[in-house]
Amino acid sequence: MQLRNINSYINSKTYNINLTPNKIYINNYNDILEIKENIISIDFNDFFLNINGNDFKVVKMLNNEVLFNGKIESMEYIYKK
Amino acid sequence: MKYCLMEKLKAWNISIKNKLEISLPTKYPNTTIKQLKYLKIDIYKITYNKDSINLVINQEDYESIKKYYHPHIIKFIGPKGWINTIKQLKRNIILLIFIIICITLYTKIIINIEIFTNNQYLYKKILNELDKENITKYTLIKDSKTIETIKKNILSRNKDILEWINIKRVGMTYIINLEPKIVKEPSNSNTYCHIISTKDAIITKIYSSEGIELKEINDSVKKGDILISGDIKKDEETKGTTCATGSVWGQTWYTINIEIPKTYNKKEKSNKHKYNILLKYKNRNKSILKSRFKDYEPTDKKIINIFGFEIYLRKEEKIVLKKEQYTEDELNIQINNLIEEKMKINLGDKSKIIDKKVLKKVDKDSKIYLEVFIVAEEEISKSIDATLIPKE
């Protein structure tokens, strides 16, 4: 990443979903609708994201970013009409 | 990459705030976390326990959590990273400046001047000379070239009294070494003097460089007898006078009384010890803590030396004093030491004890009283103005 892009990156309102082994990092989301051991449901501007799996645990939760640990099995996008 | 950078930037941003690690009792952690989300609490780290969760939150959020839950604080976490370092430096700027000034002073300022000489006149004179050259306490150190010039200047101004001078800097101290000029005293050949005896004695040695020896070795002399005469005689006729020089040694006799206790306090170290801090400044000692033992043996270890202040760690080992009786051998050693000590005071360092004999020994109460006869060898000569002695 070039340095001149850092500012725009920090101030960006676009969502980000980063998947790493057994970790999900999400930022610029609207709300967390559901947190359960086997499902996490998150509200974005245009859609809802349902993440299915096992042993989900919140590791970090800030105003606009959240980090989960757990085994991901599937993800589901439900677009708002 | 993007994720890492983002994390880092966020971390920098939030690291300025002070954080708290709290423990929140809950059986349903996910529900609790969700509720905290509605309360808009930022959670930096969540650790799951059996019946509770540990959260790292901003310190300011603690009060709002307290309204709904019963958290308890595990620890305070201060800001981290380089921002924290700068903050800490800003906070301790006065201390930082003070440390820098201290280091500068330590390397640049002279706080003591030591002149090594026994000659008080020379000491004062050199101190004045150094003053003239601006080498005084609490002044900046001089470079080696200036020191060399100062040495030359002092030497040239004091040619008649000074042979050599060296100025050396050790830490914050200037050490001045001197070699005074040895001026040969003019010969007092014009004066007229005799060497006389100061005590009744039997002569053992005669060292004469001027004058006529009137006595020989093994001669018995009385106090005031002329030993080396300043009269220069030829055929019983005085041809001239001189100042007799030399020294005469003789055997002298003394009877001394001494008393010695039969017991002594034997020091025995116990296993108990305490530590204390000792401050030393210009031969003045001050312990920070009051010594807790009545009798103790101190062992000092220097910790630091700042501006002439020396701080020592003192180990005070408790001593138990036990009264013990001298054995026969120990008593003899003690008696000998006491005799030598007493005679040294009377005779001086150069003289020696040739023989000693106990005349009387009385054992009374807890002491032993002795009368001792001493045979010693000492200098018995003294120079005296011959005009003061009436001629026969």
Boltz contact constraints between the chains, C-beta under 6 A:
constraints:
  - contact:
      token1: [A, 18]
      token2: [B, 3]
      max_distance: 6.0
  - contact:
      token1: [A, 25]
      token2: [B, 3]
      max_distance: 6.0
  - contact:
      token1: [A, 32]
      token2: [B, 37]
      max_distance: 6.0
  - contact:
      token1: [A, 35]
      token2: [B, 30]
      max_distance: 6.0
  - contact:
      token1: [A, 35]
      token2: [B, 34]
      max_distance: 6.0
  - contact:
      token1: [A, 58]
      token2: [B, 33]
      max_distance: 6.0
  - contact:
      token1: [A, 58]
      token2: [B, 46]
      max_distance: 6.0
  - contact:
      token1: [A, 59]
      token2: [B, 46]
      max_distance: 6.0
  - contact:
      token1: [A, 61]
      token2: [B, 43]
      max_distance: 6.0
  - contact:
      token1: [A, 62]
      token2: [B, 42]
      max_distance: 6.0
